[in-house]
Amino acid sequence: MSNPSKKVLAGKKFRMPTQTLSTRSLGTKTISFARKFGFNPTHYVFQFEIDLNLIGRNKFYLVAYLWAYKGKKAYAMKTDLPVVKGKDVALQLPADKITLGNLSMPLPVLQKLAKKSPVLTFTPKLYHNPHIAYDVNGFDLNPSPPAEP
């Protein structure tokens, strides 16, 4: 007989891709932003995006926006992060709801991580409440946990 107190409510299982950002691409995108707007970005904002053109609409991807404020105006430029083929991460949700949040990283912090490795690998992780965040090359990028979904 199973112990009812240890019963886990199982939600949906889905896969999310591992994605990368090379230090070369980081530099190129930063230069492109500076040429377009006349000043350097201050942050990278990572957020989830869904491709509605796909048949399976539960395909979430991480995208990045180079971002900066000048005066009272915000400037942003989107960049896609390449997907690592064959490196999807299977996530078993504890319920049928999940929170996907944004993560803002100051450019110097991202550059510091990039100095340690020529490629930053973003691996999805499921956290307890539940929400999805990433680790980058083993460095936990769990943002402040959002409220229960």
N, C-alpha and C positions, 0 to 999 in steps of 0.2 A: 504494500500500500504506500502511495506517495505522500509526502508531507505537504499539505495544502499551503502552509506558510512560505514554502520555497517555490511555489508555482509562479512562473513568469508569464506575464501577458505578452504574447508575441504579436508584433505588428508585421508590417510588410518588410520584405527583404529587397534591397536594391543595391546596385553597384554604382560607384562613383569613380571617375578616372583620377589617376595620379597625373599631375601636370608639372611642367618645368618652366623655369625662366633662367636663361643663361646670363652670365655677367656681361657678355658682349651685347645681348639684346637689351639688358637693363641700361647699359651705356648709350646704345643707339636710340632707344626710346626717350631717354632723358635729353639727348641732344635734339631730337625731333621736336620735343615739347618746347625747348628753349628757342629753337628757330621759329616755331609757329607763333609763340606768344611773347618772345623777347625777354624771358626770365626763366629760371630753373624751377622745376616742380619741387614741392616741399614734402609731399607724401605720395605713397601708393595706396590706393584704396582697393581692396580685394572684395569682390562680391560674387554671389552665385547668379548664374544666368541659365535659362532653359531655352532650348531650341524648339520652337513650336512647329517647325517644318519636319521634324522627325516623327516617325510613326509611333515610337515609344516615347511618350512625352515626359517620362520620368528621368530623362537624361539631363542632369545638372552639370554645369561646368563652372570653373572658377575663371573670372575675368578680372583684369586690373585696370584701374584708371589712374593715370598720373594726374596729380591734383595740386593746385596752389591757389591762394587768395592774393589778390593785389587790390588794395583799397577795400571796397565793400563787394567786389565782384570775385566769384569763384571761376577758375579755369580748369578744364578737365580734358583729357585725351584718352580714349579707350585703347587698350591693347589686349589681344588674346594670348593665352598661355597654351603652348603646345601640349597635346595629350600624349602620354607615354603609352604606346600600343602594348596590350597584353599585361598591363599593370593596374587594372581596375581593383578597387577595394570593395569587398562585399560588406554591407552594413545591415545588421538585423536590428530593426527598430523595436524598442520595448512596447510601443503603442503605434497608433496610426497617424500620429502627428509628429512633426519635426520642425525645429527652428533653424533657419539658415540666416546667418547674420553677416554684416559687413565687418571688415577688419581694416583699420587704417594704420599704416606703418610709416613712420618718418623715413624719408629717403636715406639719411645717414645710418639708421639701424639696418635697413635693407642692404646698403652698401657694405656694412661691417660683416653681415652674414655672407655676402657675395665674395668677400676677400678670402674666406676660408675654403671656398669651393667654386669652380668655374660654372657649375650648374646648381641652381636652387630647385629642389624637388619638393613639390607640395603634395603631401599624402593626407587624404581625408581621414578624420577620426571622429568617432561618435562619443559624445560626453553624456553624463548621467541624466540630465534634466528633460528631455534629450535635445541636444543641439549638435550641429556638425561644425567643426573647425578643422584646422590643418596643423600638421607639423611640417617644418621646413628643414630638411637635412637633419632630422632628429631634434630640432629645437621646437618646443611646443608653442604654437601661436594661438592658444586658446584665448579668445577675447573674453571680456567680462561676461560671465554666463547670463544669457537672457532669462526673462521670466518664463515660467512654465507655459507651454504652448496652449 
